[in-house]
Amino acid sequence: MVILLVFFGLTLVCGIAGYFYAKGIEKYDINGFYFACLVFGIIFVVILIIVPISRMDDLASIAGLRALEKTFNEARENSNISEFELAAIQQSVAEKNAWIASSQFWARHPLTNWFWHPDILGLEPIK
């Protein structure tokens, strides 16, 4: 969230300064300043697009995790499952548990915690 606010502030400051420059209050030639405003504005818009998409992807991954957990629990109860099927499910469980650990690490990091959905922190590895 901090990064989003920083780029919003930079875009706002650039816009206000550009307005005063257009009104003739600023007497310096600052063409690079307009380029910086454009870059900050583009980054801000990209962040506004990426964050909701990322959070929706997190929710989809959580739903996939719950489905895999249900499949794994049913496979444990089923005695007719082959060793190969059980091994494939266990490999998927290991991959999802690694995803949970990685996601929770980045969800707790102060620079990237705004990027992750809060439900990630409540997940527990599949046992």
N, C-alpha and C positions, 0 to 999 in steps of 0.2 A: 504494500500500500504506500510505503514511503517513496518508492521509485515513481509510482504513478503520480503522487502529489508533487514530486520534484519536477517532473517533466511538464505537468500542468502549470506549475508556477513559472517555469522557464518560458513556456509558450505564452503565458499571460504577460510576463514582463516584456518579452520581445514584442508582443502585439501593442502594448501600451507605449513602449519606446518608439515603435514604428509610427504610431499615430502622432506622437509629438514631433517626430522627425518630419512627417508629411506636412504638419502645420507650420514648419519652419522654425520651431523652437530650437532644434539641434542644428548647429552650424558646421558639423563635421561630416565628411563624406564617409559613410559606413556601409559600403555594399556588402562586406562580409557579414555584417550584422543581419541583413535580410536572409542571407544563406543560413545562418545559425537559427534564425526564427523558423525557417522552412524545415530544417532538420529536426528541431525540437517538436514542431507541430506534427511532422510525419511519425516520429517515434511515439508521441502521445496517442495518436489515432491508432497506430498499430497495437499498442498496449491495450487500448480500449476494445479492440477486436479480438486479440489473442486470449485475454484473461477469461471471458465468458466461454469461449470454445474449450479452453483447457479445463475449466471447472466441469463442463458437461462431459468431457472425456473422462475425468476422474469419477464422476457418478456412474458412467458406463462401465468403467473398470471395477468399481465396487460391486455393481450388479453381477458382473462376470465372476468375481471372486465368490460371491454368495452362491451362485449356481454351481461353481466348481466344488465348493464346500459341501453342498447338498449331494452332488454326484459322488464325491469321495465317501461321504457317510453311508450312502446307499450301497456303494461297492464293498465297503467293509462288512455290511450286514449280509450281502449276497455271497453265498458259498460257491456258486457256480461260475464266478468270474475267473477268467484265465490269468495266469501270472503276467502275461504280456500287457493285458488291459490294465491290471493293477499297477504295473511298473509305469505305464504311460500316464496314468492318473497321478501317481506319486511324483513323476517328473513335473507335471503341470502344477502340482501343489508346491513343489520346491521353487519353481519360477515365480509363482504368485507371492509366496512368502518373501522372496528376494525383492519383488516389486514393492511389497508393503514396507519392508525395512528401508529401502531407498526413498520411497515417497514420504515416509514419516521423518526421515532425516531432513529432507529438503523442506518439508512443511514446518519444521521447527526452526529452520535457519532464518535469521532476522531479515535477510535481503530477499528471500524468495517465499516467505510464508504467505504472502498475499496472493500468490499464484496458485496455491493448492486449495482444494476444497477442505473445509474444517472436519468433515466426517472421516478423512484419512487418519487423523490422529486417534480415532476411536477403534480402529481396526486391530484385530489380533490375528497372529499367524494361525494357519490351519494346522491342527495337530492330528 
